[in-house]
Amino acid sequence: MIANISKQFLNMKTDAIYTESKLLGKFLFAAYNINNRYLRKIIRTFLLRNIATEMYSKTLRKIFSKYHCVEVGMYTYGAFISDFVSGIVVGRYTSIARGLQVINGSHPITHKSTHPFFFNPDMGYVDKLLIERRTKLIVGNDVYIGLDVTILPQVTYIGDGAVIAAGSVVVKDVPPFAVVGGNPAKIIKYRFSDQKIKEIIDTAWWNEDMDEIKKDMSGFLIPYE
């Protein structure tokens, strides 16, 4: 049924502007309320069938906000992962490549054993969870996360404009506009000088919609010097 009405949902133009039917959006949002993992997977797959829906779909963002407790800003792509930990917030204009792993907890290494028998109540041997799980992760605006990045549980913040190199294992918070890489990930450099970073943060250009930005994109088409 969903496949048959896809043409009503999309209105793709050559300039990649995306619009979605309000009626179908409401239908998909309501259908997602049915707690059936197969139906939900079908709906997610339908909504994530191309990058335009990831960037522009408000229905997709409403679904992840209500049902997965994951907030994703407009124009961001790659953040709609159904097994994300509740409480994750991703800003606007952020780019996330394939293979991101957000780890929400680690086996204890200070206990007698690291086996889940001794800390996970789902195993049936302890009454409560004996390790801390991640409660939040804030990924800023205009962040670029490369392929196959792993973010460990102690990380709670990745600043605006940060870049994380492919294959990195992030073990601590990342400052705004830092370029980090490696295992464990370390700061390689900053994208700009302190003054220019402040200038960009002060403008907070990412709060503007593309309809406004496209009127004058000259500042985005050349190196920021």
N, C-alpha and C positions, 0 to 999 in steps of 0.2 A: 504493500500500500504506500509506504513512504517513498519507494523508488518511483512509483507512478505519478506522484505529485511534486517531484523535484523541480520540474519545469516551472511550476507556479511559484516556487520558492526563490529561484535565482533569476536575476536579471543582470547577467554579466555583460559588460561593455569592453571595448578595446582598451580603455584607459584604466581597467581593473577596478572601477567603482562597483561596489556591491550593494545591492538592496535586498531585503527579504520581506516576504509577505507577512504582515502583522497577524493575519488569520492563521496561517500555517505555523508561525512562531508560537502563538498561543497554544495551538494544538500540540506541538512537540513538547512545549514546557509542561503542559498538563499531563501528557502521556508519560513523561519521565517520572511523574509522581508514583506510577505503578512500580513497586519495588521488585522488578524482575530484571536480573542482570543481563539477560539476552536482549530484551527489548531496549534497555538502556544502552547497551553496546551498539545496537543497530542505529539508535538515534544519534549517538556520539559519532559513529562512523559516517553517517549521512551528513552531519554538520561539519565534520572535519575532512571532507573529501577533497578540498583544495585550500590553498593558502589564503584565498580571498575571504572565505568564511571565517577562518581563524582570526584574521585581522579586523573584520568589520562586524561580525554577527553579534548583536546584542542578546539574542536568544541563547546562544552558546554561553555567554557570560552570566546570564541569569541562572541557567541550569547549574553551572559550576559553583556559583555563589550560594545558591539555596541547598543543593543536594550534596555538594562535596566540600563546602566551606572554603573554597579557593576563589580569591578575588583576582581577576585578570583585567588589566587596563586595556583601553581601546588601542588597536593597531599592533598589539603584541601577538606574536605567534610562537608556537612550540610549548606553551605553558599549560595546555589542556590535557593533563595527564590524570586519568581517573584515580590512580593510586597515590596521588599527592597527599601529603599529610594535611589534615584540617588546620586552618589558621594561616595558610600561606597567602601572601599578598604579592602580586606582581604588578609593577607599574605599567605605564603606557610606552609604546614604541620599543618594546624590548624584544630581542631576537634570541630564540633558544633553539639550538640545533638538536638533532636526534641523539638519543642515548643518555639524556640527563637522568641521573639517579640521585634522588633526595633521600638520604638515610635518616630515619626518624628515631633510631635508638641503636645502641651498641651492646654487645654482650659484656658483662662485667669482667674486668681482669684483676680486681682486688678481692674477689670472693674466692673461696676454696676451689670452685669449679666455674667454668664459663658456659656450661651447658644450660639450655633453656629449662630443663627440668627444675632447676633451682631458682629461677626468677620469673618464669612466665606461667601465670595461672591457667592458661589455655592447655597446658600440658597435664594438668590434673594433680600436681604435687604440692603446690603452694596456693595460699588463699588470695594473695594479691600480687600485683606487679611490683617487683623489687628493683627495677631500674627506672631511670627517668626517660620519658619519651619527649621528642621535640614538641613544643607547643606553638612555635611561630617561626616563620621565615619571611623576611621582607626583601624582595628583589626590586630594586629601584627602576626608574625610568631610563629608557635608552641603554639598557644593559645588553651586552653581547656575550652569550655563553656558547662556546664552541662544542664540537662533537664529543660525546662520551665523557662528559664532566660528572664527577661525583661530589656531592655536597654532604659533609658529615654532620652529625646531630648537633654539635656545639656551635655551628654557624647559624646566626640569627639575622644577619644583615649583609646585603650586597648593595653598595651605594650606586646612586645615579651615575650613568655614563661609564660604569666599570666594564672591563673586558676580561673574560676568563678563557684562557687558551685551551684548545682541544686536548682531551685526555687528562686534564688537571684533577687533582683531589684537593678540594677546598676544605681546610681544617680550621680556619678562623675568619672573622668578618673581613669584608673587603671594602676599603675606603672608596668614596666617589672618584671616578675617573682613573682608578688604578688599573693597570694591566698586570694580571697575575697568571702564573703558569707553573706546572711541575707537580711532583708528588713528594712531599706536600707542597701545595701551591704557595709561591712567594711573590712578593711585588717585584716585577721586572722594571717597570717605569710607570710614570703617569702620562696620560695622553697629552696634557697641556701644562703650562706653567700654573702656579697657584693663582695668579691674577686672572688668567683666562678661565680657569675652572670656576672661580668666583663669578665672573661675568656670565658664564653660561647658566650657573645655578640661579643667579639673580633674575635672569630672563625667564627661567622655567618654561622654555619654549614648548616642552612636551605637553603642557596643559592646553595648547591650542589644537583644534581639530584640523585635519588635513585640508578641509575646505578653505580655511583661513590661510594656512601655510602655503598652499599651492599658488596663492595670488602673488607671492614673491618668494621663490625658492633659491634666489641667488646666493644667499649665505650658506646654503647646504651643499652647493655643487662644487665648491673649491675648498682646499685646506683652510682650516680656521687658524689664521695667523694674526 
